[in-house]
Amino acid sequence: MFKTVLLPIDSGRQGVELGARAVQLVSEVGSRLVLLSVATSNDLEQQALDSTLQLLHQTCAPLKHLGVPWDLIEREGTPARVICDVANELNVDVILIGTNGVNLERDSDSTAAQVIQFAPCPVLVVP
């Protein structure tokens, strides 16, 4: 079904829940998970970087025990653009993204809304 799933990680609370759902999905269907961390100029504060690293470790821990293949990519730039570029480069089958409580109909500038609009593959949105 999905050979490769792209999971953009951010430091928000929803990231923990989204990471758990991604682990469940890839372990059930035998997919490879690509975790993507996108740093923006706002994220260069040490606290934001530490929070994202902690979330990455929380997401990766169960993957090791389940034997799920995974990779970690770290990039800098505009999140939606980087997510779509990486999805295209790696020819991923689906992008799993959260909305962070954003109403996608009203906030077309959100990262999730932009990824939905420009992604080169299907996007699975987790509210």
Secondary structure as GFF3:
##gff-version 3
##sequence-region A 1 127
A	DSSP	beta_strand	4	9	.	.	.	ID=ss1
A	DSSP	alpha_helix	14	29	.	.	.	ID=ss2
A	DSSP	beta_strand	32	39	.	.	.	ID=ss3
A	DSSP	three_ten_helix	41	44	.	.	.	ID=ss4
A	DSSP	alpha_helix	46	66	.	.	.	ID=ss5
A	DSSP	beta_strand	70	76	.	.	.	ID=ss6
A	DSSP	alpha_helix	79	90	.	.	.	ID=ss7
A	DSSP	beta_strand	94	98	.	.	.	ID=ss8
A	DSSP	alpha_helix	111	118	.	.	.	ID=ss9
A	DSSP	beta_strand	123	126	.	.	.	ID=ss10
###
